[in-house]
Amino acid sequence: MATLKRGSKGADIKRLQRALKELGFDPGGVDGNFGGGTEAAVMAFQRSEGLLADGIAGPRTLRALGLAKKKDVWPNTIPGVTLQAVSQMFPFTPLGNIEENLPPVCEALTKTELTDKPMVLMALATIRAETESFEPVAEGRSRFNTSPNGHPFDLYDNRRDLGNQGPPDGERFRGRGYIQLTGRFNYERYGKALGLGKKLLTQPELASDPQIAGMLLAGFLKDKERQIKEALLEGDLRTARRLVNGGSHGLDRFTDAYRRGDAVI
């Protein structure tokens, strides 16, 4: 069953309306027309199920209603994520860097079912904000991570919020990859999530490997998918950026990339 939204008509809408009504979310009639009543009923059902309340009956909503199966087609923007399109999102980045690093990012997004347009744009705009070179780089020293007379990344060494336990944790678990994964806690958590066991703790430089960096980006975004989509639904790019970065660092690049991508993908 295809994604159903306001303005849609036909037998699939009738099935949707019947399912909503049977579950106690009355769309106001079973007439095959997706109008305001059906949209409101879909949103109420989505909130009840902890789904993104956008009023659109997409794959997750249809599955929850028993109207779609796991194998049904998931929205897929990846075929449109071409070198030409992404180069317009990264106007200052060498094409070779994009050509080399885009495939593992797309592969990771596909594996984690983050192939709908908002999340694809979120991923690419995040890369632009974190590493405009489109390479999974390691964080450099700055006044925010290194004190005037201290050793590299000493201001990270005792950051309990990052799970760091003192020197040399600051430098060892500094930001890496497309998402700039930072801190012992995150290296351990996402290493386990990716099936790497403790490899990221013993070999933290692996976070800068393109394949692993792609999966770390996708995994991090997947964890915050609903919150990110709620922010994007409201057009609130600042909040979407903060959910990943914790602040507004790189917001100008993030916003520029997202808007460029929205126009070309």
Number of C-alpha atoms within 10 A of each C-alpha: 13 14 16 20 19 16 10 13 15 11 12 18 21 17 15 22 26 19 19 20 17 9 10 12 19 20 22 14 13 19 16 18 20 23 16 14 17 28 22 19 20 27 21 20 22 21 14 10 13 10 15 19 22 18 21 20 26 17 22 18 23 20 14 15 18 11 16 17 13 9 7 11 12 17 15 14 18 17 9 13 20 15 16 14 15 24 19 16 27 23 13 10 18 13 16 11 12 19 15 13 18 20 17 17 23 22 16 21 24 18 12 13 14 25 21 15 18 18 21 25 24 26 25 25 28 28 26 28 25 26 22 22 18 24 22 25 22 19 19 13 15 11 9 10 20 19 15 10 7 10 15 19 24 22 18 28 25 16 16 13 10 18 19 21 15 14 15 16 20 26 22 20 29 24 24 26 29 34 28 24 25 23 26 24 17 19 27 19 14 21 21 14 13 12 9 13 14 15 16 21 20 12 12 20 18 17 30 22 16 21 18 22 26 26 26 28 24 27 20 16 23 17 10 13 20 15 16 24 19 16 17 18 15 10 11 14 19 16 20 27 24 14 17 18 18 10 13 16 13 18 22 13 19 28 20 16 25 22 14 20 24 14 10 14 19
